[in-house]
């Protein structure tokens, strides 16, 4: 008899094949809104919407986030993008391709051409709506608040699942995905080999129930099971279970966005990562006040893996609030403030230095709209980071102009 793990791919394949077959034969399926009809450019069943963004056109006062002798440079990023949709019968195919052309005047080592591509194939049905999707991105930008140097990495995401309609207002989503994280072999950050410390594969199984309370409000209950398996540092391997609940609010609602709160348990199966049990959550919501001022709140609380082998992971908690008053039909101003707290967990069996880092962002800007498709903005952001490690304490001012053109 084969190993249980060897049966899983065949079982998943059989379930998905059955779902696609049932969806394809489902009669009088309820069709969702067809994005091909709202695309800017249409060729029969094919719809295209191009876009381009010029951002960070200005000065970075601390290019390398250094504690001493920060160096400044002129920088700019140009990002063309193309979104596409294609319908054939009741099937829907969508995709997005993006490139980021990153320029630094003095420090040529920081220049790069980042690229990403994603696609999704689905069969909308009355009772079953299966899908498969994938994404690949190669980037040299900062990976987050912790690894804040520009180093090459590639991320992949393959997913398959189906939505099952149990009642007119209730759906169940079942999906499985495999995520890959790869830093190049030469990626070294503060003496740590990132390919050794962070390269891993993550398998994710998800069960989600969605119930529409109103046309604009959906209640979500979600359960995730994750396995993180590192390519080299197997002592970091961990299994995680997450249970969350929250609301998904439509864009047309008074308050729009998504809020999820829950509980997670992480078990270090490799022997090096200590167990974690605690609250997690994510929020991304906004409200328009008096029809002129947009207030947006984004935040999260999650466990993230560290580049430092002394600390297998850290608990990141923080958020940002952005306020954008519309002064006239074409002018707006913006203010924002964000905070992050990173509490590090020492490796099992060691007495690492107690460590909690903090990062803050304060900034603002002004924007001008040319028609419905083009917005030009001038932004200023002051960023600070404090840490028990002196090399991780720094600050910097970033001033830049952005121009976003998206055909709607």
N, C-alpha and C positions, 0 to 999 in steps of 0.2 A: 504494500500500500504506500502511495507517495506521501511526501511531507504535506502538512496542511497548507503551507505557503505556496506549494506548487499548484494547488487547486484554485487558489484565489484568482489568478488572471483568467483562467478558463470560465470560472463562475461569473466574473464581472462581464466578460465578453458575451456569454450566453444571455445574461439579464439585459444588457444593452441591446443586443440583436433582437430580442423579443420585444423590447420597448419600441424600437424603431419600426418593426414590422406592424405592431398594433397601431402605432400612430399613423402610419402610412395608409392603413385601411379604415381609419376612423372616418365616418361619414358626417358631413355637415359640421365640420370643425369650426369653432369660433376663431376668427382670424384677428390677431392683434394689429395695431397700427403699423402700416407698411412704411418703413423709413425711406424706401425708394421714391415714394411720392413726394417726400419733403426734401430730398437731396437737391443740391444746387444745380447739378448737371445730370441729365437723365438720357440714357440710350435704351429705350425699351425697358427690359427688366433690370437694367444696371443703373445704379445711382451713385454719383460721386460728389463728395464735398471736400474741396481743398482748403487748406489754411496755412498761415505762416505767422510766426511770432519772432520778434526781435526783442530780446530782454537782456538785462544786466549790461546795457551799454553805458559804461561809466568806469568808476574807480573802485578797486578793492584794496583797502588800506592794509590788509594782513592776508596776503595770498596763501601763505602756508600755515596760518593759525599758530604763529610762534609766540612763545612767552617773552622772549627778548629780541630786540632789533627786528620788529615786523617790517616786511617788505611790501610795497604797493605796486600796482600795475594797472594799466588800462585794459579792460576786458569787454567782450561782447559775445552773445550767443544768438545764432540764427537757427530757427527750428521750422522747417517746412513739414507739412503733414498732409496725408491723404486718407480720407475715410471712404469706404466703398461698401455697397450693399447689392446683393443679387438675389432675385427670386426665380425659382423654377418650380412650377406647380405650387405645392404648399410648403416647399422647403425654403429656408432662408439662410443665406450665407453673408457674413459681414467680415470686414477686415480693416485694420488700421496700420499704416506704415509711417514712421516718424524718424527724422534725423536731427541731431543737435550738432551744429558746427560751432565749436567752442574756441574762441580766439583770445590770446593774451599777447600784448605787444612786446614785452620784454622777456618774459619767461616762456620761451617756446616749448619747454618740457611740459607745460600745463595745457597745451592745445590738444584738441581731440575731435574726432567725429564719432559721436555716439549714435546708435541706431537701435530701433526696436520694431517688431512686427507682431501682430496678433490677428487671430482669425477665429470665427465661430460658425458652426453649421448646426442648424436646428430644424426640427419638424414640428411646428405648432399643431396641436391636436385638441380635440374637445375633452379628452380624458387623460391622454398621455402626450407630453411634449419633451422628447429626448433631445439632447444636444451633446456636441463635442467641441472643445475649444483648445487653443494653444497660444502660447506667447513666448517669445525669445527676445532678450534685450542684452546688448553689449554696451557697457558704459564705463567712463573713466571719471565720473563725478563722485562727490562725497557720498558714502553709503548711508550716512545718518549722523546722529549727534555724537556717536562714539568714534567710528572710523571716519574722521573728517579730513582725510587726505584724498587726493584724486588718484585712484589706482584702478587698473582695469579689472573688471569682473563681468561675468555672464550669468544671467538668471533665466531659467526656463520654467514653464508651467504648463502641464498637460492635464486636462480635466474632461470628464465625461459624466453625464447624469441624466436624470429625467424629472420632470414635474408631473405629479399625479393629482388630478382634480377630484377631490372627494365630495365636494358640494359646491354650489354656485359661488360661495365666498371663501372656500377653504381649499388650499393646495398643500401638498407635501412634496418637498424637493429632496431627492437622494442623489448624492454625487461623490465621486472619488477623484483625487488629483495627486499628481506627483510633481514636486517642486525641486529644482536643482539650484544650488548656489556654488559658483566656482570663481575664485580669485586666481589670477595667473600666477605661475610659479615665482615670478620675480616681485610679487607684491609683498613688500615688507613695511610694517607700520610700527614705529617706536621699538624696533628690534624684534618684533614678532612676525613670523611667517604666516601671512593670512591664509594661504592655501592649506597650511597645516591646521591652523586654529579654527577656520570657519567653513571650509568646503564640506558640504553635506548634501544629503537627499532627505526630503521630507515627504512622507505619505500621509494624506489627509482623507478621512472619511467623514462625510457630513450628512446629518439628517436635520431638515428644517421644515417647520410647519408655519404657514402664513395664512392668516384669517383677516379678511377685509371687514373692518368695523363700519367704515363709510367709504365712499368712492375715493377719499383722499387719505385715509388712515388705515394702515395695515399692522396687525399685531404679529410679532415674530417670536418663535421659540426655536432655539438652535442647539444641537449637540454635536461636538467635534471630537474625533479621536485622531491624534497625531503620533507619528513615530519619526524622530530625528536620528539619522544615522550618519556619523561623520566618516569621511573618507580615510583620515589618518588617525585622529585622536579619538579612538573608540571609547575611551573612558568618559567622554562627554555625551555619549548616546543617552537619549531620554525619551520617555513616553509621556504624552500629555492628554488629558481629558478636559474639555471645556464645555460648560453649560451656560447658555446666555438667553436672555429674553429682552424684548424692547419693541420699538415702534419704527415703522417706515412711513414717513410723511411725504406726500406727493409735492412736486414743485409748485403746484397751484395753491397749496394749503397756506394758511396764515403763518404757521411755522412749518418749514420744510426741512427734509434731511432724514438722518437715521440715528437712532440711539440704541445701543446694546449694552447691557450690564449683566455680569454673571460671575461665575466661580470657576477656578482652574486648579487642577492638581497635576504637578509635574513630578515624575519619578525618574531618578537617575539610574538607569539600568546598566550603565557602563562603569559605575563605581566611583566616578569622579565628580559628578554633579549632585549637590544636596537636593533633597526633595523640597518642593514648594507647594503650598496650599494657600490660596487667597483670592481676593477680588480682582477681576479684570473688567475691562469695558472699553468702549469706543463711542465717540459722539462726533457727529458732523451735522450741524443744524444751523438754520438761519431764519431771520424774521425781518420783514420790511415794516418799519414804523412810520406811520403817517404818510405812507406812499412815497417817501423821499429818502429815507435812511435805511440802509441795509446793515444788520448786525449779524455776524456769523461767529459761531463757536466751534472749534475743532479740538479734540482731546483724545487721549487714550491712556490706558494702563495695561501694560503687557510685559511679558518676560522676553528678553532678547539676549542672544549669545554675545559674549565678549571676545575681543581679539586677544586679551591677556589670559594665558593658560592658568594663571593663579586664580582667576575668577571665571568659572564656567559661564555664568550669566549674570545679568543685572535686571532689576525691576525698574522699568521706565514709566514714570507718571508725569503727565503734563498736558498742556494745552495752549491754545492761542485764541484770543478774541480780536476780531477785526470789525471796525465800524466805518461804513462808507456813506456819508451824506451826499445826496445829489443836490448840488447847488443850483444848477440850471439843467436844461435839457441836454447840454453838451459837457458841462463841467462837473467834476466830483472831486472830493478830497477823501483821504483815507488815513486812519490811525490804527495801529495794531500793537499788541503786547503779548508775549508768550513766555512761558516758564516750563522748564523740564527738570525733573529730579531723577537721577540714576543711582539706585542703591545696589551695590555689588555684593554677590554671594561668594564666599571663599570656597575653594575646592575642598571636597570631603577629605578629612584627615589632616588638614593644614590649618595654620593660624595666620591667615593673610591679614595685611593691614586693613583695619576697618575703613571702608571707602564709600563715600557718597559724593557724587559730582552734581553740580547745578549749572544750568545754562539758561540765559534769558535773552530775549529779543525785544527791542523797542524800535518802532519805526512808524513811518507814515509816507504819504505821497499825494500827488495831485494827478488827475486824469482828464483827458479831453477826447471826446468822441467825434469822429468824422463819419457821419452816416451811421448805418446800423451795424456795419461790419468791421470798423477800424477804431481802436482805442489806443491813444498815446498816453503814457504815464511816466512820471518822474518819481522815483522811490528812494528813500533813505532809511537804512537799517543799522542799528548799533547792536552788536552781539557780544556777549560776555560769557565766559565759562570759568567756574571755580572748581578746584579739586584739591584733595590732600597731596596729589602729585604735582609738583611745581610745573613740570613740562606739559601738564594738561590744563594750565591756567593761562588764559589769554583773552584779548578783546580785539574788536576790529569794527571799522566803519565801512559800509558798502553803499555807494551812491550809483544809481543806474537809471537809464531810460529804457522803457519797454514800449513796443508797438505790436499790437496783436490784431491780425486780420484773419477773420474766420467767416467764410461765406455761409450764410444761414438759409 
